[in-house]
Amino acid sequence: MNIERIKTGARMSQAVIHNGTVYLAGQVGKPGEDVAAQTRTILAGIDALLAEAGSSKEHILQATIWLASMDDFAAMNAEWDAWVPAGHAPARATGESALATPDYRVEIIIIAAQAA
């Protein structure tokens, strides 16, 4: 069994690849920014991690999005909708949850296929 880990630390890896599937750790933005800015930062980080893992946003299978407040749903969606390529929307769930610190407004978890 081949498992590849990317940006591994003592507690977690930012990405794990197994059998052509890429699993990203929950990605967060810069503490204290508004939800739109945090979402843009997260999406740029997702692009970079997926590229390093041999994938891209066109290959995302599933996204799980946690918001500190559902009041931020529209602002997060505006950034998400501008980022997701037409015809490549993944399966997605969004919920409200207390995040690691009150400075985080959004966290996004991605599962993607590696590019062929």
PEDAPE-V580928 format. One record per residue. N is the residue number from 1. RES is the residue in three letters. SS is DSSP state (hx for helix, st for strand, lp for the rest). PHI is phi in whole degrees, 0 to 359 (* if undefined). D_LAST is the distance of its C-alpha to the last C-alpha in whole Angstrom. Layout:
[[N RES SS PHI D_LAST] [N RES SS PHI D_LAST]]
This chain:
[[1 MET lp * 19] [2 ASN lp 252 17] [3 ILE st 237 18] [4 GLU st 250 17] [5 ARG st 243 19] [6 ILE st 242 19] [7 LYS st 52 23] [8 THR st 273 24] [9 GLY lp 241 28] [10 ALA lp 294 31] [11 ARG lp 261 30] [12 MET lp 197 27] [13 SER st 254 23] [14 GLN st 286 22] [15 ALA st 211 18] [16 VAL st 228 17] [17 ILE st 244 14] [18 HIS st 214 14] [19 ASN lp 50 12] [20 GLY lp 79 9] [21 THR st 249 11] [22 VAL st 252 13] [23 TYR st 246 16] [24 LEU st 262 19] [25 ALA lp 294 22] [26 GLY lp 301 24] [27 GLN st 256 25] [28 VAL st 234 28] [29 GLY lp 266 30] [30 LYS lp 278 33] [31 PRO lp 305 36] [32 GLY lp 91 38] [33 GLU lp 286 36] [34 ASP lp 287 36] [35 VAL hx 296 33] [36 ALA hx 296 32] [37 ALA hx 295 32] [38 GLN hx 298 30] [39 THR hx 297 28] [40 ARG hx 300 27] [41 THR hx 297 27] [42 ILE hx 299 25] [43 LEU hx 296 22] [44 ALA hx 295 22] [45 GLY hx 295 22] [46 ILE hx 297 19] [47 ASP hx 305 17] [48 ALA hx 294 18] [49 LEU hx 296 17] [50 LEU hx 297 13] [51 ALA hx 298 13] [52 GLU hx 297 14] [53 ALA lp 270 12] [54 GLY lp 79 9] [55 SER lp 220 9] [56 SER lp 198 11] [57 LYS hx 296 14] [58 GLU hx 291 12] [59 HIS hx 252 10] [60 ILE st 290 13] [61 LEU st 266 14] [62 GLN st 212 18] [63 ALA st 230 20] [64 THR st 242 24] [65 ILE st 240 26] [66 TRP st 249 30] [67 LEU st 248 33] [68 ALA lp 294 36] [69 SER lp 213 37] [70 MET hx 294 36] [71 ASP hx 297 39] [72 ASP hx 268 36] [73 PHE hx 303 33] [74 ALA hx 295 34] [75 ALA hx 294 33] [76 MET hx 295 30] [77 ASN hx 299 29] [78 ALA hx 300 30] [79 GLU hx 290 27] [80 TRP hx 301 25] [81 ASP hx 297 25] [82 ALA hx 288 25] [83 TRP hx 269 22] [84 VAL lp 289 20] [85 PRO lp 294 18] [86 ALA lp 306 20] [87 GLY lp 82 18] [88 HIS lp 236 16] [89 ALA lp 294 19] [90 PRO lp 277 18] [91 ALA st 297 20] [92 ARG st 212 23] [93 ALA st 227 26] [94 THR st 227 29] [95 GLY st 216 32] [96 GLU st 254 35] [97 SER lp 203 35] [98 ALA lp 291 37] [99 LEU lp 265 35] [100 ALA lp 305 35] [101 THR lp 219 38] [102 PRO lp 296 39] [103 ASP lp 284 38] [104 TYR lp 268 35] [105 ARG lp 258 34] [106 VAL st 209 31] [107 GLU st 223 28] [108 ILE st 235 24] [109 ILE st 245 22] [110 ILE st 235 18] [111 ILE st 237 16] [112 ALA st 221 12] [113 ALA st 269 9] [114 GLN lp 290 6] [115 ALA lp 292 4] [116 ALA lp 288 0]]
